[in-house]
Amino acid sequence: MTKIQNTKQYDLEDRTLRFAANVRQFIKQLPKNIANFEDAKQVVRSSGSIGANYIEANEALSKKDFCMRIKISRKEAKESKYWLSLLDVAGNKELDLMRKELFGEANELMMIFSAIMRKSQ
């Protein structure tokens, strides 16, 4: 049973890593303007923080520490949605679709971390 749990942890670690990498690929394609530059920095930070805090949660020293890290991962997913919404795609339908997909993934990650929080309390 422990083996299955570790596989699930790895899958979520991998999923959060892919999300952060996909955000970075998306950012590289955005129009270069001051607003996008500043908002892109924020979404890069928050998207990377989701997985980093999840990894920390898996190495938690206590249940309280685990729950706090999961809450931070959830908060960072929510923040990523915010910054993704602010990015200017300049009417590019392909970029808008990518943004919507990333927004959806951030939302799913947020719901996953919410479920983990409920089950951990």
Steps between C-alpha positions, in 0.01 A plus 500: 500500500787740570625442148171622349504808720855585388395462136214745554735746668740470209218555251397824671862610525538432130172675421598814690841498329335472156263784590788729595690405182192559284449842659858589409449386140182709480674808641771483231232544231322801650525849351783694659359791698547643847180353646574151368857523624391571857204260502711226340756524780221448751343201325840337455560528875157380607486211251839371614410541864208257468725201441779618727262523795345164415845340508558668837166364622610147413809553716303659785612442856146502638137485392469872574799576277353278225164680515667842490703411189192361326314822582787699350493286184126566472553873553770510232272318253230757568752782455618347171142520372493869590822584316406290198177700475691828489742404222437674167482262203426790260205321340706196400252210506772235535654676801155554648429126470833419666419742781158340551659154515755619756225672699304173499802303618565753779136464602525119503817517710323734740213252536743209551678686779163593653406131507836409656445768766152365584624142527798601712303679770 
